[in-house]
């Protein structure tokens, strides 16, 4: 992409995408929900800053959050985008989620970098403390080993708030909360505690999505598209750093924005 600098690419791609891939069609925008329709369903996708997004069914009964860096998210300042009031504090976010009256809230943790889990424990504590039906999942060794003490320090019982009895998921593994189900898939990226980074395939509202998390491109992205039947996918990896390479992966059958 000659003539497009990394910062410009990041700004454009982050506002348009927020780190998701979607089977069929998708549109997203900064801090404003947009509708994605597939043959059998519809979800709304809202960018929350950086690579963090909200995915919701039209009735808001099923809510998923890809990573958890919201009220401390620095992307708004970097991209010169106004932060909505509901994303300014933990209590404001709690009230925003509670007003939707969800039946299930699922927080997907891709890895332990601060720009993905900076508000993770406070978010879980605040939502669960308000009686909201929140659960989380992530790579099993990170959840059961690397973060277990942090859960306890936050006053959270991993066996209760982490899916699969506190185990989370290993690669290829499945978890379910409410009407949402997710499979853990590989990502090529670092992790502060040394446990593997990950992405997710998320199914909700009759739509199947690929949330790549922070990752370089790798050949098995094609296999993910095939295995999880993503006939067309919308993908932004690693905050837009590798968009040109992703566009080049034509065999992934991708539609890149």
Legacy VTK file of the C-alpha trace (Angstrom):
# vtk DataFile Version 3.0
C-alpha trace
ASCII
DATASET POLYDATA
POINTS 257 float
0.000 0.000 0.000
2.302 2.766 -1.177
1.643 6.200 0.238
-0.225 4.984 3.311
1.687 5.339 6.557
1.348 2.960 9.473
-0.475 5.524 11.646
-2.953 6.371 8.872
-3.570 2.705 8.198
-4.062 2.034 11.897
-6.529 4.882 12.269
-8.585 3.918 9.242
-8.594 0.199 9.967
-9.277 0.509 13.695
-12.266 2.766 13.193
-13.624 0.505 10.485
-12.965 -2.809 12.132
-11.736 -3.227 15.682
-10.173 -6.628 15.161
-13.036 -8.805 13.945
-13.628 -11.205 11.126
-17.148 -12.109 10.181
-18.698 -14.885 8.134
-20.771 -13.172 5.401
-20.957 -9.358 5.678
-20.049 -6.751 8.292
-19.875 -3.033 8.872
-18.510 -1.343 11.978
-17.624 2.164 13.067
-15.931 3.936 15.933
-18.143 3.943 19.016
-21.339 3.535 16.979
-23.072 0.175 16.531
-23.505 -1.156 13.016
-25.392 -4.192 11.791
-23.874 -7.343 10.296
-26.163 -9.796 8.550
-25.500 -13.390 7.582
-27.833 -15.826 5.896
-29.278 -17.021 9.189
-28.844 -14.115 11.573
-27.811 -10.599 12.538
-25.435 -9.070 15.066
-24.467 -5.507 15.895
-20.771 -4.661 16.224
-19.487 -1.624 18.134
-15.871 -0.479 18.299
-14.771 0.296 21.873
-11.225 1.453 21.118
-8.099 -0.174 19.691
-8.742 -3.864 19.050
-11.656 -4.049 21.524
-15.204 -4.534 20.257
-18.711 -5.314 21.463
-20.811 -7.838 19.557
-24.528 -7.971 20.373
-27.648 -9.666 19.147
-30.300 -7.163 17.998
-32.266 -7.587 21.241
-29.058 -7.180 23.321
-29.802 -10.410 25.164
-26.443 -11.893 24.138
-23.394 -9.610 24.521
-19.777 -10.490 23.773
-16.693 -8.352 24.371
-13.480 -9.139 22.527
-10.899 -8.141 25.152
-11.403 -5.593 27.914
-9.632 -2.231 27.683
-12.384 0.341 27.768
-12.330 3.309 30.189
-8.521 3.382 30.238
-8.280 2.802 26.479
-5.798 5.254 24.956
-6.958 4.739 21.366
-9.481 7.571 21.562
-6.737 10.114 22.174
-4.412 8.605 19.580
-7.116 8.560 16.925
-8.658 11.872 18.065
-12.070 10.265 18.507
-14.415 11.400 21.288
-14.913 8.785 24.001
-18.633 8.093 24.604
-19.827 8.765 28.154
-20.638 5.089 28.729
-16.958 4.205 28.248
-15.505 6.742 30.683
-15.531 4.659 33.882
-16.291 1.220 35.243
-19.572 2.377 36.770
-20.659 4.093 33.538
-19.900 0.925 31.617
-21.770 -1.185 34.190
-24.851 1.021 33.804
-24.565 0.847 30.010
-24.486 -2.968 30.053
-27.204 -3.256 32.718
-29.546 -1.060 30.678
-29.456 -3.699 27.935
-30.842 -6.359 30.350
-28.681 -9.124 28.826
-29.255 -12.806 29.413
-25.530 -13.515 28.957
-22.349 -11.415 28.805
-19.164 -13.088 27.530
-15.682 -11.556 27.750
-13.087 -13.135 25.430
-9.471 -12.573 26.512
-6.974 -12.985 23.668
-3.762 -12.340 25.641
-2.358 -10.448 28.612
-1.029 -7.215 27.073
-2.373 -4.092 28.745
-4.037 -2.794 25.588
-6.281 -5.861 25.646
-6.770 -6.693 29.331
-6.117 -3.336 30.989
-9.644 -3.188 32.452
-10.306 -6.931 32.465
-10.471 -7.723 36.175
-12.228 -4.493 37.129
-14.782 -5.090 34.369
-15.506 -8.626 35.547
-15.702 -7.523 39.178
-17.970 -4.573 38.413
-20.383 -6.481 36.191
-20.576 -9.561 38.379
-20.968 -7.381 41.476
-24.012 -5.783 39.846
-25.569 -9.217 39.379
-25.045 -9.269 35.623
-24.627 -12.730 34.017
-20.984 -12.296 32.982
-18.509 -15.074 32.192
-15.089 -15.073 30.596
-12.789 -17.388 28.720
-9.276 -17.480 27.303
-6.346 -19.803 26.717
-6.390 -22.403 29.490
-2.790 -22.152 30.704
-2.967 -18.367 30.869
-6.252 -18.514 32.765
-5.427 -21.394 35.143
-1.774 -20.561 35.680
-0.708 -17.074 34.757
-3.769 -15.150 35.920
-5.257 -17.257 38.688
-3.812 -15.109 41.494
-5.011 -11.929 39.784
-8.527 -13.330 39.743
-8.272 -14.006 43.468
-6.764 -10.570 44.163
-9.780 -9.040 42.422
-12.120 -11.070 44.620
-13.169 -13.317 41.741
-13.452 -17.099 41.870
-12.118 -18.476 38.544
-14.202 -21.628 38.955
-17.330 -19.484 38.900
-16.570 -16.723 36.405
-14.366 -18.596 33.878
-16.149 -20.988 31.542
-15.568 -24.740 31.638
-15.313 -24.747 35.418
-12.443 -22.273 35.500
-10.392 -23.993 32.804
-11.143 -21.710 29.860
-10.191 -23.283 26.537
-7.224 -24.806 24.820
-6.777 -24.603 21.062
-9.697 -26.141 19.238
-11.632 -26.261 22.489
-15.194 -25.016 22.803
-17.005 -23.012 25.466
-20.607 -21.836 25.735
-22.402 -19.109 27.655
-26.060 -18.428 27.058
-26.726 -18.813 23.346
-23.131 -17.947 22.458
-20.431 -20.497 21.723
-16.765 -19.969 20.969
-13.739 -21.945 19.825
-10.143 -20.981 20.642
-7.853 -20.639 17.616
-4.130 -19.852 17.292
-2.552 -16.421 16.953
1.079 -15.492 16.339
1.953 -12.863 18.935
3.792 -12.380 22.222
2.403 -12.615 25.740
3.912 -11.064 28.865
3.581 -14.203 30.989
4.746 -16.531 28.227
1.454 -18.313 27.617
0.120 -18.517 24.056
-1.833 -15.669 22.536
-5.080 -16.677 20.879
-7.992 -15.688 18.703
-11.596 -16.844 18.755
-14.311 -18.045 16.464
-17.535 -16.782 18.027
-21.033 -17.909 17.096
-24.033 -15.877 18.209
-27.255 -14.576 16.730
-26.982 -17.008 13.844
-23.688 -15.431 12.774
-20.181 -16.880 13.025
-17.311 -14.419 13.565
-13.516 -14.644 13.623
-11.841 -12.420 16.194
-8.166 -12.817 15.355
-6.708 -10.942 18.327
-3.228 -9.501 17.892
-1.439 -11.667 15.345
0.908 -11.761 12.414
-0.392 -13.497 9.316
0.071 -17.259 9.123
-0.971 -19.984 6.725
-3.426 -21.668 9.086
-5.722 -18.664 8.788
-6.958 -20.428 5.660
-7.617 -23.564 7.680
-9.543 -21.557 10.282
-11.763 -20.165 7.520
-12.367 -23.674 6.156
-12.720 -25.540 9.428
-15.191 -23.088 10.945
-17.003 -22.448 7.663
-16.311 -18.747 7.318
-17.274 -18.352 3.637
-16.238 -14.706 3.624
-14.295 -13.168 6.453
-13.583 -9.642 7.547
-10.283 -9.507 9.343
-8.059 -6.943 10.968
-5.056 -8.446 12.727
-2.764 -6.815 15.246
-4.305 -3.310 15.106
-3.890 -3.077 11.343
-0.135 -3.588 11.215
-0.403 -6.489 8.768
-3.342 -5.441 6.597
-1.338 -5.472 3.331
-0.210 -9.043 3.993
-3.754 -10.094 4.881
-5.072 -8.616 1.673
-2.516 -10.716 -0.178
-3.898 -13.941 1.345
-6.514 -14.359 -1.357
-6.877 -18.076 -0.673
-8.251 -17.225 2.756
-11.365 -16.076 0.884
-11.277 -12.826 2.801
-13.018 -9.518 2.354
-10.685 -6.984 3.962
-11.768 -3.444 4.831
LINES 1 258
257 0 1 2 3 4 5 6 7 8 9 10 11 12 13 14 15 16 17 18 19 20 21 22 23 24 25 26 27 28 29 30 31 32 33 34 35 36 37 38 39 40 41 42 43 44 45 46 47 48 49 50 51 52 53 54 55 56 57 58 59 60 61 62 63 64 65 66 67 68 69 70 71 72 73 74 75 76 77 78 79 80 81 82 83 84 85 86 87 88 89 90 91 92 93 94 95 96 97 98 99 100 101 102 103 104 105 106 107 108 109 110 111 112 113 114 115 116 117 118 119 120 121 122 123 124 125 126 127 128 129 130 131 132 133 134 135 136 137 138 139 140 141 142 143 144 145 146 147 148 149 150 151 152 153 154 155 156 157 158 159 160 161 162 163 164 165 166 167 168 169 170 171 172 173 174 175 176 177 178 179 180 181 182 183 184 185 186 187 188 189 190 191 192 193 194 195 196 197 198 199 200 201 202 203 204 205 206 207 208 209 210 211 212 213 214 215 216 217 218 219 220 221 222 223 224 225 226 227 228 229 230 231 232 233 234 235 236 237 238 239 240 241 242 243 244 245 246 247 248 249 250 251 252 253 254 255 256
